[in-house]
């Protein structure tokens, strides 16, 4: 991989997404697993804007927790963040974005934080997803949120057998949308954009979810060996069936208070994320959650999302090629968000090239049973 392969994607992240500007104090947070060429290019592009850039390279730890067992450099880095305008977080070894106390500190500091969905993939910035126009990605997500807010009764089905319903109040749709509103201090914008999320009304989740990929927050991660069926009633998981992975997941949920509560659902809107085969078993599939053609349903803690139910864990999995309706109106059809066909979205896409190509999803998720 050469710098010329990734420079366009890095500029899209640093300049178009993070909006790094002359005179800003920028902290690039990395760890020992990061690809050095990628970090060097990020720093070069950021300094090229006239920003003051400092790089902190952490020892890698598997957990992003900021308390005991998390980053050993927590206090040191926190002091540096007091003088930082923007943090480009290229590591999962520091800062749990679900840490409400920490996020409040970042509000006080006036810090804006920008995550990567793929921290350690050296080829990511050479991909179409990384090069995809940020303005267009935001417009797709904005339009998809507007469509989702048209009602409150959400029905999700998939070819693999998911048949699941939740109720969502219109104002409880959001997701990785903070960039649309200037990414206010304390919020974490994730590159590339493309997530529309819902906070289900407590007690409304009903039906069956068939997980095809696991989130890897606490256990598992990546494509499953055998489909996992999760059955819900009155807003909670009542049974989980499948193979060994299903048994591991069931043990997790049955071991923690409130962990079987349906906490969130989101679907991806980005048309140019890479297909399923690039996922790494055991890792959180960060790019998948932005993929047009995928949706996640998660259980457990909802407080960090603005919900009312607290749990010690938050775990979920992914379904592929969903059809999603809101009050019987289709907003995602067999994995394709209908926001991709919106006239305003197509008009903006035309400014960057062929709308049919830019907004084409294709079949990213083939699977053999």
SULCORNOR-V414119 format. One record per residue. PSI is psi in whole degrees, 0 to 359 (NA if undefined). BURIAL is I if it has 9 or more other ideal C-beta (glycine too) atoms within 8 Angstrom, else O. Layout:
psi-><PSI PSI>
burial-><BURIAL BURIAL>
This chain:
psi-><129 162 324 336 331 353 322 316 321 318 322 319 306 314 308 323 307 339 36 133 165 134 348 147 116 128 119 114 121 177 184 344 346 148 125 322 319 312 317 320 321 314 317 315 318 316 331 341 348 6 156 116 129 139 131 121 115 157 141 132 147 337 142 6 145 0 206 134 355 213 129 349 16 306 320 312 325 322 319 325 339 332 9 136 317 134 124 101 104 27 151 9 1 135 110 116 351 0 102 322 318 318 326 322 319 327 315 323 343 26 137 133 140 113 163 144 333 101 324 11 108 337 355 313 351 355 163 327 317 329 350 133 124 321 319 319 319 320 321 313 318 315 322 322 317 317 320 329 9 351 197 346 109 131 129 127 157 162 336 358 358 133 95 139 142 161 133 124 144 322 352 12 137 246 208 64 2 333 331 335 30 10 71 155 140 346 155 110 139 130 134 161 168 34 131 120 152 142 102 146 132 132 4 350 126 140 200 134 135 101 135 339 140 153 334 24 315 319 162 199 130 184 138 153 328 137 140 122 123 120 132 148 136 37 1 155 132 343 151 128 159 217 211 321 321 322 322 316 319 318 320 309 326 0 357 137 135 8 345 3 133 115 322 161 137 158 153 153 358 121 348 19 159 158 175 330 345 352 143 120 135 347 152 125 73 319 328 324 348 356 126 121 355 154 149 142 124 159 159 224 134 358 322 346 357 6 184 346 129 141 159 345 162 114 145 180 178 145 150 147 49 152 125 128 149 116 45 7 124 128 340 125 107 42 343 113 128 348 335 340 3 136 320 322 316 325 315 319 323 334 340 352 207 114 323 323 310 325 7 135 316 185 90 339 54 147 135 131 NA>
burial-><O O O O O I I O I I I I I I I I I I O I O O O I I I I I I I I O O I I O I I I O I I I O I I I O I O I O I I I I O I O I I O O I I I O O O I I O I I O O I I O I I O O I O I I I I I I O I I I I I O I O O I I I I I I O I O I I I I I I I O I O O O O I I I I O I I O I I I O I I I I I I I I I I O I I I I O I I I I I O I O I I I O I I I I I O I O I I O I I I I I O O O I I I O I I I I I I I I I I I I I I I I O I I I I I I I I I I I I I I O I I I I O I O I I I I I I I O O I I I O O I O I O O I I I I I I O I I O O I O I I I I I I I I I I I I I I O I O O I O O I O O O I O I I I I I I I I I I I I I I I I I I I I I O I O I O I O I I I I I I I I I I I I I I O O I O I I O O I I I I I I O I O O I I O I I I O O O O I O O I I O I O O I I O O O O>
